[in-house]
Structure formats: C-alpha cells, structure tokens
Amino acid sequence: MGRYILRRLGFYLIAAWASLTLNFIIPRLAPGDPAAAMFARFEGKVAPEAMGALKAAFGFTDAPLYAQYFTYLKHLVQGDLGMSYAYFPARVTEVIGTGLMWTVGLAGVAVIISFVVGSFLGVLAAWNRGGWLDSGLAPALAFLGAFPYFWLAMLALYLFGFVLGWFPLRHAYGHDMEPGLSFAFAADVARHAVLPASSIVVATLGGWMLGMRNTMVATLGTDSIRLAHARGLPPRQVMLRYAARNALLPNVTSFGMAVGFVLSGSLLTEIVFSYPGTGYLLILAVRNQDYPLMQGLFLVITLAVLAANFAVDLICLWLDPRTRAHA
C-alpha cells in the first residue's frame, strides 16, 4: 500500500512540476509583457526609465531564460506569485487569498451539500425503486439540471431578489456592514450567499442523485449484496454499509474533480451576483490583461485539482478493498 501511495504521489509531483513550468513558459511566449501593458495604461505618465524596474518587478528581465526560471521557482517556494498590476501594488497572493476565501465559502459549501444530499437521495431512490423519489424527484432534478446554472442563477435573482425582495441582489455582504467576527456580519454574509449557493445546489443535485442511483442499482444485483441478505443482516445495514459504500466510489471520484475545480469559482454565477470570488477575479484579470494574476489563478486551480485527485486516490484506497489488494 505504501508503494502505491508513493507511486501516485510521484505522478502528481511530476504533473505539478509540469504545470509550474508551463505557467512560466506560456506568458513569455506571448507578445509583450505586463510591464509594457501597464506602461501603456498610464498613457505616457510613467517615465521610460521606470520600465526596467517594472519588468524586474514582474519577473521579465534580460537574464537568461534558465536563470529566470530558477528565480521563478525560488519565488514560488517562498509563496510569492508576483505583483498584480490591476490591483497594483498588491501582491497576487493577497488578491487571490481574498477571492479564495469567498469562493471556498460559497462554491465549496454548495458542492459539499449537493454531493451529500444528492448521493443520499440516490441511495434511497435505488433502494426503493419505483417509489416517488425514483419516479418523481429524480426526473424533476434531472430536468432542472439540464438548464445552464447561470440561467437558474438569473431566474433566482429576478424572482427572489428583485420581485420578492427576500434576498440581496449582489456582492458578498452589505455596503453598510463592517467585516469582522460578529454575528451580524456572519448573518449578512449567509443571507447574501443563499441565492448563489442555492443555484449551484439545484443545478448539480440531479447529477449526483442519478449517478449514485444508477451505480447503486447495479451494486444491488451483485453476489455480495445477496449474501448479506442471506445472512439476515438488517436492511439499513445492507443498504448503507454494503451497497452504498461500494456504489459511492464513482461519485467520490467525481466529487474530487468538483472540489478541485471549486477554486476556479462558479464563474458565471459569481458574475451574475457580482460575488467577489476567484471566478470573478479571473474575469477581471482577463479584462484588465493582468497576466500575473491570471498566472497565479491558473496555477492555484491546477494545483488544487491535482491535490483533490490525490486525496480521492487515498479515499478510494480506504473505501475499496480491491484497490488495497492490488496496491
């Protein structure tokens, strides 16, 4: 088992190194550089002598490419992703850290709720085939999931925000609120998150439910489940400990991918609600041609996906005895 874990860890480390290298090379293949773009934005108000300092600040110097690469790796080890010139003089890590907090709080919680509730509903629908969960709720959720999630977000915003006025229309908290560790601020943040989080949950719940239901139906027909029934085990134990645990593996794999992509933010949902997460930051970075911020966001997203996949490998190793036997 230890050798299997080391092999998988080695694979993900190589993939991480490849993503780091591509993240270094691609901006340098593009025409121009962030310093030149920033210089153009100031329309000649910055002295030409400052170009050298700006290039050095953004990591674009006349040093050999290999020297720039090692400097880039050194800065990464120190947690330095460069300087954002759309938010100049803020560091990229500061900008991403702010957006990351809101994205994890919104999309992360929404994905976890959707996965847990959807998987549990799928288990119940498969166990009680032909019931109202299987014949009524599953098709209804699948129908809702067929709509683009940003369309559901706009519909929720119009109906519950604009028409009924039950929830705020935009941002993560009210402009009259002072951020801090207080119940009033937490309640205001939760109230602002209800509509965007609900749109994500409603759009994805049917997928988790149908995926779990279909896998569960196939699992219920296996010899291990028939043997569990023959041993006289309680139905709930057979459903949860034997059938659901084996059927959960494909959903766990999909969940790992979903958690990894949480850091990219629910892009269009964050735009609809002007929610200050990483997806909204990515749009602003592209609009402002903020290459260092784009680099940092792509790197964080890539590493998050790799870390989530490695965590899924470990979870599958724990859940599935067959994986441990071949490890």
C-alpha positions in Angstrom: 0.0 0.0 0.0 2.8 2.4 0.9 4.5 1.7 -2.5 1.2 2.5 -4.3 0.8 5.8 -2.4 4.4 6.8 -3.2 3.8 6.0 -6.9 0.7 8.1 -7.0 2.4 10.9 -5.1 5.4 10.8 -7.6 3.0 11.1 -10.5 1.2 14.1 -9.1 4.5 15.8 -8.2 5.6 15.4 -11.8 2.3 16.8 -13.0 2.7 19.7 -10.6 6.2 20.4 -11.9 4.9 20.3 -15.5 2.1 22.8 -14.7 4.6 25.1 -12.9 6.9 25.0 -15.9 4.0 25.7 -18.4 2.9 28.5 -16.2 6.4 30.1 -16.5 6.8 29.5 -20.3 3.4 30.5 -21.7 3.4 34.2 -20.6 6.9 34.5 -22.1 5.8 33.2 -25.4 3.0 35.8 -25.6 3.8 39.1 -27.3 4.7 42.0 -25.0 4.9 41.7 -21.2 2.9 43.0 -18.2 5.3 46.0 -17.7 4.6 47.2 -21.3 0.9 46.8 -20.9 1.0 48.7 -17.6 3.1 51.4 -19.1 0.6 51.8 -21.9 -2.3 52.1 -19.4 -0.6 55.2 -17.9 -0.5 56.8 -21.3 3.0 58.1 -21.0 2.6 59.4 -17.5 5.4 57.0 -16.3 9.0 57.8 -17.1 10.6 55.4 -19.6 13.4 54.8 -17.1 10.8 53.1 -14.9 10.3 50.3 -17.5 13.3 48.4 -16.3 12.1 48.5 -12.7 8.6 47.4 -13.7 10.0 44.5 -15.8 12.1 43.4 -12.8 9.1 43.6 -10.5 7.1 41.4 -12.8 9.9 38.9 -13.4 10.7 39.9 -17.0 14.4 40.7 -17.2 17.2 40.4 -19.7 18.7 37.5 -17.7 19.0 34.1 -19.4 15.7 32.1 -19.5 17.1 29.4 -17.2 18.1 32.0 -14.6 14.6 33.5 -14.8 13.1 30.0 -14.4 15.1 29.3 -11.2 14.2 32.7 -9.8 10.6 31.9 -10.6 10.8 28.6 -8.7 12.6 30.3 -5.8 9.7 32.8 -5.5 7.1 30.1 -5.7 8.8 28.2 -2.8 8.6 31.4 -0.8 4.9 31.8 -1.7 5.5 34.8 -4.0 3.3 34.7 -7.2 4.3 38.2 -8.3 2.6 41.5 -8.3 -0.8 42.3 -9.7 -0.8 45.4 -11.8 -4.6 45.7 -11.9 -4.5 45.9 -8.1 -1.0 47.5 -8.0 0.9 47.5 -5.7 -1.0 44.5 -4.1 0.7 41.1 -4.4 -1.0 38.3 -6.4 -1.2 36.1 -3.3 -3.1 38.8 -1.4 -5.6 39.3 -4.2 -6.1 35.5 -4.7 -6.3 34.9 -1.0 -9.2 37.4 -0.7 -11.2 35.8 -3.6 -10.3 32.3 -2.4 -12.0 32.8 0.9 -15.3 33.8 -0.7 -15.2 31.0 -3.3 -14.4 28.3 -0.8 -17.2 29.6 1.5 -19.7 29.7 -1.4 -19.0 27.1 -4.0 -17.2 24.7 -1.6 -20.1 24.5 0.8 -22.6 24.3 -2.1 -20.7 21.4 -3.7 -20.5 19.5 -0.4 -24.2 20.0 0.3 -25.1 18.9 -3.2 -22.9 15.9 -3.1 -24.0 14.6 0.3 -27.8 15.3 -0.3 -27.7 14.0 -3.9 -25.8 10.8 -3.1 -28.1 10.1 -0.2 -31.2 10.6 -2.3 -29.7 8.4 -5.0 -29.2 5.6 -2.4 -32.8 5.9 -1.2 -34.2 6.1 -4.8 -32.3 2.9 -5.8 -33.3 1.0 -2.6 -37.0 1.9 -3.1 -37.1 1.6 -6.9 -40.4 2.7 -8.3 -41.2 5.0 -5.4 -41.8 8.7 -5.6 -38.1 9.5 -5.2 -37.2 7.3 -8.1 -40.1 8.1 -10.4 -40.8 11.7 -9.4 -38.0 13.6 -7.8 -35.1 12.1 -9.9 -36.6 13.2 -13.2 -37.5 16.6 -11.8 -34.0 17.3 -10.6 -32.6 16.0 -13.9 -34.8 18.4 -15.7 -33.6 21.3 -13.6 -30.0 20.2 -14.1 -30.5 20.4 -17.8 -30.7 24.2 -17.6 -27.5 26.2 -17.5 -26.7 27.1 -13.9 -26.2 30.8 -14.7 -29.8 30.8 -16.1 -31.1 29.4 -12.8 -29.0 32.0 -11.0 -30.6 34.8 -13.1 -34.0 33.4 -12.5 -33.5 33.1 -8.8 -32.0 36.7 -8.7 -35.0 38.1 -10.5 -37.7 36.2 -8.6 -36.4 36.1 -5.0 -34.2 39.2 -5.2 -35.8 41.7 -7.5 -39.5 40.8 -7.4 -40.0 39.5 -3.9 -37.0 41.3 -2.3 -36.3 38.4 0.1 -32.5 38.3 -0.6 -29.8 40.8 -1.6 -29.1 41.3 -5.3 -25.3 41.5 -5.3 -22.0 41.2 -3.5 -21.0 39.1 -0.5 -22.2 41.4 2.2 -23.9 44.8 2.6 -22.0 48.0 2.0 -23.1 49.2 5.4 -21.6 46.2 7.1 -18.2 46.3 8.7 -16.3 43.0 8.1 -15.4 41.3 11.4 -16.1 38.3 13.7 -19.6 39.3 14.7 -23.0 37.5 14.4 -24.5 40.4 12.4 -21.8 40.2 9.8 -22.0 36.4 9.6 -25.7 36.5 9.2 -25.4 39.1 6.4 -22.8 37.0 4.6 -25.1 33.9 4.9 -28.1 35.9 3.6 -26.1 37.1 0.5 -24.9 33.6 -0.2 -28.3 31.9 -0.2 -29.2 32.6 -3.8 -25.9 31.9 -5.5 -25.3 28.7 -3.3 -28.9 27.5 -4.0 -28.5 27.9 -7.7 -25.3 25.8 -7.7 -27.0 23.1 -5.5 -30.2 22.9 -7.6 -28.2 22.8 -10.8 -25.9 19.9 -9.7 -28.2 17.9 -7.3 -29.8 15.8 -10.0 -26.4 14.7 -11.4 -25.2 13.4 -8.1 -28.6 11.7 -7.4 -28.8 10.0 -10.8 -25.2 8.9 -10.8 -25.5 7.4 -7.3 -28.9 5.8 -8.1 -27.6 4.1 -11.3 -24.5 2.7 -9.6 -26.5 1.6 -6.6 -28.9 -0.3 -8.8 -26.0 -2.2 -10.4 -24.5 -2.9 -6.9 -27.7 -4.3 -5.5 -27.6 -7.0 -8.1 -24.2 -8.4 -7.0 -23.5 -11.6 -5.1 -22.1 -9.7 -2.1 -25.5 -8.0 -1.5 -27.4 -11.2 -2.0 -25.0 -12.9 0.6 -25.6 -10.0 3.0 -29.4 -10.5 2.7 -28.9 -14.3 3.2 -27.0 -13.7 6.4 -30.1 -12.0 7.8 -28.4 -8.6 8.2 -30.7 -5.6 8.9 -31.9 -3.9 5.7 -30.4 -0.5 6.7 -27.0 -2.1 7.3 -27.1 -3.8 3.9 -28.1 -0.5 2.2 -25.5 1.7 3.9 -22.6 -0.4 4.8 -22.5 -2.8 1.8 -24.4 -1.4 -1.1 -23.9 2.4 -0.7 -20.3 2.1 0.3 -19.4 0.2 -2.9 -21.6 2.3 -5.1 -20.1 5.5 -3.7 -16.7 5.1 -5.4 -17.6 6.7 -8.9 -19.3 9.6 -7.1 -16.3 10.1 -4.9 -14.0 10.4 -7.9 -16.4 12.9 -9.5 -16.5 14.8 -6.2 -12.7 15.1 -6.1 -12.8 16.7 -9.5 -15.6 19.0 -8.5 -13.8 20.1 -5.3 -10.6 20.8 -7.3 -12.5 23.0 -9.7 -14.2 24.8 -6.9 -11.2 27.1 -6.8 -11.9 28.3 -10.3 -15.2 29.5 -8.9 -18.7 29.1 -10.3 -17.6 31.6 -12.9 -20.9 32.8 -14.3 -22.8 32.5 -11.0 -20.2 34.8 -9.4 -20.6 37.2 -12.3 -24.5 37.2 -12.1 -24.3 38.0 -8.3 -21.1 40.2 -8.5 -19.7 37.8 -5.9 -16.0 38.6 -5.2 -14.7 35.0 -5.7 -11.8 33.6 -7.8 -14.1 33.2 -10.8 -15.0 36.9 -10.7 -11.3 37.7 -10.2 -10.4 35.7 -13.3 -12.8 37.7 -15.4 -11.4 41.0 -14.1 -7.8 39.8 -14.7 -8.7 38.9 -18.3 -10.5 42.2 -18.8 -7.6 44.2 -17.4 -4.9 42.0 -19.1 -3.4 41.3 -15.6 -1.1 38.5 -16.6 0.5 37.9 -13.2 -3.0 37.5 -11.6 -4.1 35.1 -14.4 -0.9 33.1 -14.0 -1.5 32.9 -10.2 -5.1 31.8 -10.6 -4.4 29.2 -13.2 -1.6 27.8 -11.0 -3.7 27.7 -7.9 -6.6 26.0 -9.8 -4.2 23.4 -11.3 -2.6 22.5 -8.0 -6.0 22.3 -6.3 -7.2 19.8 -9.0 -4.1 17.7 -8.5 -4.4 17.8 -4.7 -8.0 16.8 -4.9 -7.3 13.9 -7.2 -4.6 12.6 -4.9 -7.0 12.9 -2.0 -9.6 10.9 -4.0 -7.0 8.2 -4.6 -6.4 7.9 -0.9 -10.1 7.8 -0.2 -10.7 5.1 -2.8 -7.8 3.1 -1.3 -9.6 3.2 2.0 -13.1 2.5 0.7 -12.4 -0.3 -1.8 -10.6 -3.5 -0.5 -9.8 -4.5 -4.2 -7.7 -1.4 -4.6 -5.7 -2.2 -1.4 -5.2 -5.8 -2.7 -3.6 -4.5 -5.9 -1.7 -1.7 -4.2 
